[in-house]
Amino acid sequence: MASSSSTSSSTGPAVLPTTSRKKRSLVWNYFTPSAKEKEAICNICGIKVPTSGNTTNLTNHLERNHDKEHKELTETRESEKSAKRQKQQESAAKQLTLQSSIARTHGYGKESLRRASIDRALVNMLVADFQPASIVEDEGFVQFLKVIDQRYQPPSRRTLMRDHLPQLYEEKVAELKEKLMSIEHCTLTTDLWTSNQTMGYLTVTCHFISQSWEIESYVLETTHVDQAHTIENLASELITITDKWNISFKVHCTVIDNATNIKGAVRANAWNHLSCFAHTLNLIVSNS
């Protein structure tokens, strides 16, 4: 049907003034409210269209009878929806920017579970990867943390050394002591060695079969031996270490090198001993 503009006439249907109520739907640009309730008059063809309290019939009338105007209405609606979506996105972006700004200036509180979780992961990383505590002062690492979580401020090196690492150590000691309580026997490997600074150290490692029948090994201690490396002194150091872990009476055998003082110290503690095969083989090759 051809489109044409409506004109007012003294003999035309009675209409309500358009200023009586503002219609929100865009379709009302093509209709005029009638004096009769729930009825509108098409501005294009003058046909009365029942509204039934909504604008569905009005839109359908345009779609069936006025292609040009219906297309125009559809495009206008889509344009307004697009503008509304863009406005909402801009508003959301501004909100996120505001939240980010607040986050940058307000770090996690001391009681924050999130902060505690990251602190713990950081300490675990230092221990697992043998990283120095000073890594928290490295510029690259600090920038990395900012990208991961702007609100997180890592503890200082001093705080790590004073609080976090000792706390983790005590937790692991308690866990290992509980494991050692459940075993009947264990085997030790021990070695006396000298650092580049000519300082003597004694390392003791414990090996046992767990309740789930898995072989487990743990370094119990590396201690500085500042006394003469006599049989008596070394025997005392070994007892001190094993007593700390409550396993002195559980030692089934001790694997040692062929040093006379270590061998004598193990015998003094009434422990069985075996010479380290790898160390013995190395001596054979070296002396051949």
Order of alpha helices (4+ residues) and beta strands (2+ residues): beta-beta-beta-alpha-alpha-alpha-alpha-alpha-beta-beta-beta-alpha-beta-alpha-beta-alpha
